[in-house]
Amino acid sequence: MSQHQQNSNSSNNNNIPVSEVYWTLVAKADKKFSKIRDLPYYQRNRYDTYFYKVFKVYTQLWKFQQENRQKLVEAGLKRWEIGDIASRIGQLYFGQYMRTSEANYLSESYIFYEAVLSREYFKDGMFQDVSLASKQLRFLARFMTVCLVLNRRDMVYQLVNQLKMLLDECKRAFQETDFKEWKLVVQEIVKFLKADSAFMNTRPLRYSVVLDLHPDCLPQVVEAKRRLRLRDTLLCSYHPNEVKYSELTLDTFRMLQCLEWEPSGSFYQTGGIPPSGAGTGIGQNGAAGPSRVNYSQDISDPTLPPNPRKTILYRPSVTNFLAVLATICEELSHDGVLLLYLSAAGSSQNFFSSPSHGAGRSFMSRAVDLEATSTSSLNSDIENANTTSTREDCLSEQSSCIYIGSRGTGGVNGIYPCDLLPFTRRPLFLVIDSDGSKAFTALSGSEKGEPVAMLLSPTISLPISAMDSSRQPSGSSFTSFLTVPLQAFILMLGFAVSDIDMDMYGKAEKLLSSSLNAWGLLLAASDNLNPVWSQTLGDPFLRRLILRFIFCRAALALYAPTFNKIEFLPECIPCLPDAVLPTSAACQRTVLQLADIFGATSKFSFSKETVLSINRSQEN
């Protein structure tokens, strides 16, 4: 093309009205946004290019409206249209966080959403236009999800109040419009916050290198022939009438947070967001966000590994669940392990006829006289007494399953142990939280290539009579032990966390942390640690789950209301070493010392040797 032709085209472009260029960009951005909005959060590698394309056009659009704000306003641009762009950018950032688990995207999403809120972009004319009011309602609902995940609980409460007031105003302004679904949204978030209040203002759920061992400091496992890392996680939950917000249930919310790094050290901010102005700016006339879309907002320690990627499924169809699981396995790196977390209702009647028959013959009934019972036989009893069916029976179509949908359709919504067999060709770390969890013991020995690591919940939750019913915790007690173990222990005792003196709480937290680290050293130095555990113990997230499982099992085994009742005990497959059995001195000592801090030793059944040992150490 000649220089004359280039100058001619440039001149023609300059003659195009600014508003026309802007609306062309808006149409282009809308088109690309509609394509990426409904893309699944899995199949990440396939859709990376889509993400960068849509962000490129939104970068152009955002920069253009900033540079030409006055002309665009004169041409009829309204404030809500600017807010709509910023809101969509926030939505895109959160979607990319959900695909990658990179905290920087979550931070950027908050920045854009918070700016839209503070600038009140949707305020003008809201109660004259129901579609504009609906935009504001959707914006507040999405922003609440971002704040929940980012642990900006103060902002969540502020948004809830705004949502309530806005809903009341909308009902008065648009009397003919039905807002029932938004009333349900308010009810959901209020229930969620109330249920999770016991776990606030304490130790963060995320992995903090200030409070937990830095991954570089984890003890090396003596017998480990290979070291796997948690690369991907699939979190799937469904219980009828469970506490949730949108598709984020209380259990998956806690697991999601438990499997991420907490900003710490010089990178830690009390509010959970980056320092003001770091990598961001305020545009013309109070415009929100950076002048260009910026991917580099740092809220995490660059010396730490990336967060494992997570996919959350709420009440999926079985075919969708299996398709997602297959895709994640296909994308799993050669040194990676997949954590599959299933929290759903099942059926335990195939495994226990009654508490006094079968299940009642627990390992603890054989441990009354600890001196006369070998720890190896106890270990075998813990790991095997729950399975009354053969593996072949459990893998048959007649075996128990867990339901990720309504039970009324039979097995259509059920996940059977045999459904997971094809995925045992890759390293699989299975956490099942269900009354039908023991069915999945059938997988052990039937794998297609890689032995499965399994942490299985009790088949019966703690009896309400053992707790103050007014303080019955919401969500699963097993998941609570894996994500917030000390709080779960306190709630098991019938206390509310708010009733506990913070100095007492700090003392207990320090004791539990040191005990878990000591158990980790025991496992790492063990010469009979199963390879399934030795290859995963070096991963900080999986190590923490394993150690918290040991604590959960010990606490429930020694707790008087569940003592001698194996149906109330979790199970791990393969067996862990005898040194961390509930009957071991190390485990009993920790539970006894914790119970003593809270004045609750009478609620447990300890061996005489453990009690005497603690008394002697206190006297000295």
Order of alpha helices (4+ residues) and beta strands (2+ residues): alpha-alpha-alpha-alpha-alpha-alpha-alpha-alpha-alpha-beta-beta-beta-alpha-beta-alpha-beta-alpha-alpha-beta-beta-alpha-beta-beta-alpha-alpha-alpha-alpha-alpha-beta-alpha-alpha
